[in-house]
């Protein structure tokens, strides 16, 4: 289980990312708080599988953003 400190860092970082959509940001933040795929899907009127796809795409973007930041820091 993630600690509260880690969750705060991730949620603060996700909120600042300019290259992810509002829907991707919402899904990631809700998933960090352990909200089910079914509940998130109900809000957007899509299936659990689609929410899983959105989450996967957003995670790729977040990882890419972290990697690019490390490259530019050197």
N, C-alpha and C positions, 0 to 999 in steps of 0.2 A: 504494500500500500504506500502511496506517495505521502510525504509529509506535507503539512500545511505550508511550510516555507517554499517547497518545490511547486506546489499548486499556485501559490501567489506569484512566483517568478514566471511560471509558464503562462498564467492568465494575463499578467502584465505585458509580457513579451508578445503574446498573440494579439492583444488589443492594439499594439503599436505597429503591427505589420501592415504596410500599405498595399502589398500585392496579393492579399487574399480577399475574397468577397465577404460581404456581410453575412451571407448564409453560411459560408465556411467558418467564419469567426464564431458565429452563434453555435454551430454544431460542435466545434472543438471545445468551446467554453462549457457547454452543457455536458459533454462527454467527460470532461475533467471533473465535473461534479457528480459523476455517475448517474446521469439521467439516461433512461433506456432509449434505445433506438426507436422503439414503438411510440413513445411519448413525443420525441422530436419529430418523427415522421407524421404523426397526427397533426402537429402544429402547422406543418408545411403541406399536408395533404399528399404525401408521397409514401412509398413503401420503406420498410426497414433496410432493404437492400440498397435503395437509392441513397439513404442517409449514410450507409456504410461506404458507398462510393465517394460521396462528398467528403466524408471524413478522411478517407485514404488520399484523395487529391490534396486536401488541405495540409495533411501531414507532410506530404512530399514538398509542398511549397514552403512550409516552415523549415524543414531540413535544409532545403536549398538556400533559404535566407540566412540561416545560421552559418552554413558553409561559406557563403559569399562574404559575410561579415568577417569571418576569420581570415579570409584571404586579404581583405582590404585593411585589416588591422596591422599586418606585418610591415 
